[in-house]
Amino acid sequence: VLLMHHLMNKFKGNKAAEAFLLNQLLEEFRTTVFRQTMFATFEKESHAMYERGEAITGDVLCQIYLDLNKKYYGRECTVDQVIENEWMRIPHFYRNFYVYQYATGFSAAVAIANRILKLGAPAVEDYKKFLSAGSSVPPIEALKYAGVDMAQPTAVQEAMQVFADTVKQLHEMDA
């Protein structure tokens, strides 16, 4: 996130580079926040079926996955029928319920970067404390050293604001 900010400043005025970088940041959001959240929903729905004693077949899982793609991307994207098979090749689904960590991790990274950009040196020191914690405390506790409390909605809200601002910047470039 900090590198993207640095590159946006470095290439300010270069419309092609700016468009590329904005698109790259949006792609990070799409694949790390939105897509992984969709994956978590797929896992939740398939596990709930199991808990209810429902039959889980390939066809059923394909339909769930297709419906989720339509829900997450359908209004703005063409969702081809073949996407229903994608779930079969995603290794994340063979390790229960960790994909949400991509979305929360990226949101935390945005919050840390925002603190560093706003506060400078004190936030850098906090970030170093976070890094120094290593595995000595649970990750949610370590993030507090960097000034990020993932038990509150603030980090995710900040990330969604960065996403919205980035979409706006890209649209303004087209105008």
C-alpha positions, 0 to 999 in steps of 0.5 A, a space after each residue: 500500500 505504501 509502495 503504491 502511494 510512493 509510485 503514484 507520487 513518483 509518476 504523477 502527471 503520467 496518465 498511463 502510469 497513473 491509470 495502471 497504478 490505480 487499476 493495480 490497486 483496484 485489482 488488489 482490492 478485487 482479489 484480496 478483499 472482495 473475492 476472498 470474502 466471496 470465497 468465505 461465503 462459499 465455504 460458509 454456505 457449503 458447511 451450513 449445508 453439511 450441518 443441516 444434513 443436506 446432500 452436497 454434490 458437485 452440481 450443488 456446489 457449482 450452483 452455489 458458486 455460480 450464484 455467488 459470482 452473479 451476486 458479487 460481480 453480476 451487475 457489472 460483469 458478464 458471469 459465464 456459466 463456466 465459472 461455476 466450476 472454478 471452486 474445484 481448483 481453488 486450494 483454499 477450500 481444502 483448508 477450512 475458513 482462513 480466506 477471510 484473513 486475506 480481506 482483514 489483512 489487506 484492510 489492516 495494511 491499508 490502516 497501517 499505511 494510512 497511519 504512516 502517511 498521516 502521522 509519520 515517524 510515530 506510526 513507523 515506530 508503532 509498525 516496527 513494534 508490530 513487526 517485532 512482536 513476531 509470533 509472541 502474541 496473537 496477530 489481532 493483538 500484535 496489530 494493536 501495536 501498529 495502532 490497528 484494532 481489528 475488533 472495531 470496524 474502522 480498518 475495514 471502513 478505511 479500506 473501503 474508503 480507499 477503494 471508493 476514492 481509487 474508483 473515483 480517481 480512475 473515473 475522473 481520468 476517463 472524463 
